[in-house]
Amino acid sequence: MKMLINVPETVVADALRGLAAAHPKLSVDVDNRVVVRSDAPVAGRVGLVSGGGSGHEPLHAGFVGPGMLSAACPGEVFTSPVPDQMVRAAAAVDSGAGVLFIVKNYTGDVLNFDMAAELAEDEGVQIAKVLVNDDVAVTDSLFTAGRRGTGATLFVEKLAGAAAEEGQPLERVEAIGRRVNESARSFGVALTAVSTPAKGSPTFDLPEGELELGIGIHGEPGRERRAMMTSHEIADFAVNAVLEDLRPSGPVIVLVNGMGGTPLLELYGFNAEVQRVLGERGVAVARTLVGNYVTSLDMAGCSATLCQVDEELLRLWDAPVETAALRWGR
């Protein structure tokens, strides 16, 4: 398997050095693996910290900046960051208004963020947490107890980040994050297996001509395997799986997300099918975002995330944001 790397052992550090060179408004601590917005801490503002295994870029470091995250903690590939990273990040962004940890529901992330919260609070930092568990494909997986955290992470980080940027207090920013998670659901599909730098080859077997419905972002198994389907058929299956669980009663924001190895030409075609299904089901679409945002290295595939919104959440979505991977309104 050909990869654009030096050696597997330095993949994350090399990427962080490149991130720092490309985005001087970020403060990137390569040795300690913490990415912070350069103006942190912002006086009177709640700090937002998230993180997780590398390999899902631009999640999370690509979402650090005004209107979104205050800091991100990248772990090794598909491996949780360690508590010391989160404690260091919390200290760097705490202005005295408290810090919100945004945690995807994977066992390692949950345990390490919980430990970091205790350590940070011992140092006088007020911590609140939002757990993201939006994946409707399976109840438990190889990496989780309960539903996995996937595409809704972007919604939580954007909407809670906008609330923090407005100067809303910690308990309110936390409540918005929790409400967003409760209002969002995702379903992912893999067309190919994922290859990690350490292995250098696919981490699971997905035969030519087959796909996995309900895949996780680390390559965890989904609901079932089938012979290859058309974009039309995949959208029917994925969107209906989300709608059966979410049952929205109002407009939604749509995220059509690539898993890292699918070109935008195909993603926009898939979005057309997603919009078709929503129209057939009478679901109003308020906003749509298409692109590679919550990825799985080189996996070909896609996911669909829907988040039901009201006037407040839609206002927070439209609020200015300036990060490496998401920016508008500034």
C-alpha positions, 0 to 999 in steps of 0.5 A: 500500500503506497502512503505519502509518509516518512515512517509510521512512527512520525506520521502524527508529528509530521502532520502537526508540523505541517499544520503549524506551517500552513495555519499560523493562527494556530499554536501547535505544540508538536511534542505535547500534541496540543493544538490551541487557537493562538488568542486563547484564553479569550477573556470571559469566554468558555473554552472548548476542548475536543480530541481523539485518535488521528486519522479522522482529519480535519476532525479535530485540529482542523476545527480549532479557531474562532467560533468553534474549538479552543483546542484539540488533542490528537492521539496516535492513529485511531488511538485516544489522546492521553489525559495529560494532553487534555489537562494541558489544553484545558489550562491553555484555554481556561479564562476562568469561565470554565471549559467544555470537553466534547467527547466522542463515545469511544471507550478510550476517549471517555476514560481519558477525558473523565480522568483529565476532567478530574485532574483539571478540576483539581487544578481549579478549572471548572469542567463540563462534558458533552458525550457524542453518540449519534451513530444509529447503525449499531448499539455496541461496537468493538470500540464502544459501549453504546452508540458511536460518536461520528458526524454529529461531533462537527455539529456539537463543536460548531454550535456549542463553539458559536454559543461560547463565542457569544459569551454564553456561560458554561452551563448554557454552552453545555446544554446546547452541546447536549441538545445538538447531540440529542437532535442528531443522528448518523449512518456511514457506509464503507466501499473499501477497507481502511489502511493504517500507516502502522499496518500499511495494508487494509485492516479488514477484508471487504471483498471487491464488489461488496460494501459495509452498511453502518461502518464505524470510523475506525473500520468497525463492522456495521449492520451488514454487508451487501453486493455493491449498491448504487448511490440511489440505493445507498441513500435510501438505506442510510437516510431512512435508517437515520429518519427511523431513529431521529423522526424529525419534526422540524427542519434539519441541517444535513452533513454529507461526509466523505470517509477520506477516499471518496472524491467530491464528484461522488459526494455531491452526487450522493447529496443529490440522492440524500436530498431526494429521500428527504424530499420524499419523506417531507423533511425540510432542509435548512442547510447542507454541508458536503465534504470530507470532515470526519474521515477514516484515513483512506477509506472510500465511503460516506456518511449522512448526518441529520441535525434537527434545528430550531431558530436558535440552533440555525442562528448558531450554525450561521454564526461566523467561524474561522478554522482550518477546515470550516470558515464563513461569515468573518 
